[in-house]
């Protein structure tokens, strides 16, 4: 994963119409939680920063998920996660990989389109 503070700041600026200094500050604060990871546990987030995470989630810049685990006591415990997804940021920034003009199947030879079944 190669999400950088700069990439996240540009996506925040574009999606949330934030001025560059504000977007950079928000991106730096969020990336401080993620470090070199793409997924973090919600419990690690300061309650004030959680508001920022929800705003970024609503803007399509962060994903959230959860899992339920069974405790030894028999109770269920729900664990929430936040995820930074580089492909979401690339899509927002318009940096999607360039697709070839000609679809792949057009370059296949005619023999590729025949199907024969050998008798058993």
N, C-alpha and C positions, 0 to 999 in steps of 0.2 A: 504494500500500500504506500502511495506517495502523496498523501494529502498534506499540503503545507499550509502554514498560516496565511501566506499570500493567496493561494488558490481558494481557501475557504473565505478569506476576506473579499475577494473578487466576486464569489458566488453570493455572499451575504449582501454586498453592495448592489448586485444585479437583481436578486430576488426580493430583497426587502427595501430597496431604494434608500439604503443607508449611505451617508457621506463616507468617503474613504477612511478618515481617521476613526470614525465610530465603528465601521465594519472591521477595521484592523484590530481595534481594541477587543471587540467581541470575539473575533476569530482567535486571537492570542489567548483569551481567557478560556475558550472552549478547548483549544489544542493543549493547554496546560493539563487538562484532565486526561486527554487521550494519550499524550506522549507518543510512543511508537506503536500503540495498539489501535485497532479499528473498532473494538467493542469494549465498553466499560460498564461496570455495574452502577446502577442508579444510586445506591447507598453512598457512593464516594462523592456525590455532588452536593455542594452547599445549597441549602434551600433557596437562597436568593438567585444563585446561578441556574437552578432548575427552571426558573421562569424563562430564562434565555434559551435553555434547551427546548422547552415546549414551543417557544416562538420559532426556533429554527426547524423544529419538527413540522409545525404548521406550514412553514415556507418550503418544505420538501428538501431541506438540507441535512436533516438527521432522521434516522429511523429508530423506532423503539420496538422492543420485543419483551417477552416475559416467558418464564417457565415456572411450573409448579413442581415442587419437590416434597416428598413425604418425609416428615421428621420422625425420629425414633418414638416420639410420644404418640404418633398416629395422626397428628395434625398436618394439614397441608400448609406449605409456605410458598408464597409467590415471590420470585426474584425478577426484578425489572432490569433491562439493559438498554443502553444507547449505542447506536452504530453510526460511524461515518462511512459513507460509501462513495468511493472515488468516481465510479461511473455516473452516479447521480449528479455530482458536482460537474463532471465533464459535460454531461447533457445540458445542464443549466448554463454553463459557460459557452456552449456551442463548440466544444472542442472534441466532438465525437470523431472517431477514426474515419478517415475518408474511405468510402465504399467504392469498389471498382464500378466503372460505368456499365460494363457488360456483366450480367449475372453469370455466376459460376457454371450453371448447367448449360449455357449456350456454347461453352468451350469444349464440351464433351463430344467424343466421336459418336457417330450413328450407332455403333455397336453397343454403346452403353445404354441405349434405349430399348434394346430387345431383351426379352425375358424368356428363357426356355427352361423347362423342367426335364431333367434326365429321368427316364423310366427306372424304377427300382428293381 
